[in-house]
Amino acid sequence: MHGAWRCADAAVRAGLARGCRVRLLQVIGAVVDTVPETVECAAAQAVWKAMFPDSAELDMAYEEDAWHVRLPCVRADVGGT
């Protein structure tokens, strides 16, 4: 889950966390028309809320034919191509 790793890494690089370990326990999904970047964005959102439960939801945007997550701590996006 690249989105989960990227989100955790961004938080560490921004000094919001001293270190972290992301462990995927279960994936629950449905058979739908899902593209990889939407899964990355969902994973990033889940990790962000697990690390910072009192924070606001992350902003997501559809730009250049791909979904992206805007992390408040960094300029780089998570997701997309």
C-alpha positions in Angstrom: 0.0 0.0 0.0 2.1 2.8 -1.3 -0.3 5.5 -0.2 0.0 4.3 3.4 3.8 4.3 3.3 4.0 7.7 1.6 1.7 9.3 4.1 3.6 7.9 7.1 7.0 8.9 5.5 5.7 12.4 4.9 4.7 12.8 8.5 8.1 11.6 9.7 10.0 13.9 7.3 7.9 16.9 8.4 8.7 16.2 12.0 5.2 15.3 13.0 6.2 11.8 14.0 9.5 10.4 15.3 9.0 7.2 13.4 6.2 4.8 12.7 5.4 1.4 11.4 2.4 0.8 9.2 0.9 -2.7 9.3 -1.9 -3.7 7.1 -4.2 -6.1 8.9 -7.1 -6.4 6.6 -8.4 -5.0 3.3 -12.1 -4.8 2.9 -13.3 -3.9 -0.6 -16.0 -4.4 -3.2 -15.8 -5.3 -6.8 -16.1 -1.9 -8.4 -14.4 0.2 -11.0 -11.4 1.3 -8.9 -8.2 2.6 -10.2 -4.9 2.2 -8.3 -4.6 5.9 -7.2 -7.9 5.8 -5.5 -6.7 2.9 -3.4 -3.5 4.8 -2.6 -5.5 7.9 -1.6 -7.8 5.8 0.7 -4.8 4.2 2.3 -3.2 7.6 2.9 -6.4 8.9 4.4 -6.6 5.8 6.7 -3.0 6.2 7.9 -3.4 9.9 8.4 -6.5 9.5 10.6 -4.8 6.6 12.6 -1.8 8.8 13.3 -3.7 12.1 13.8 -7.2 11.2 14.9 -8.2 14.7 15.8 -7.1 16.2 12.5 -9.3 17.2 9.7 -9.8 15.0 6.7 -7.2 15.2 4.0 -8.0 17.2 0.9 -8.4 15.2 -2.3 -8.4 16.5 -5.8 -8.8 15.0 -9.3 -6.1 16.6 -11.4 -4.4 15.6 -14.7 -6.5 12.4 -14.9 -5.6 11.1 -11.5 -6.7 11.4 -7.9 -4.2 13.1 -5.4 -4.2 13.6 -1.7 -2.9 16.9 -0.3 -1.0 16.4 2.9 -1.0 19.5 5.1 2.6 18.9 6.2 4.3 18.6 2.7 3.9 20.0 -0.8 4.2 16.6 -2.5 1.1 14.7 -3.4 0.2 11.2 -2.5 -1.3 9.1 -5.3 -1.6 9.7 -9.0 0.9 8.9 -11.6 
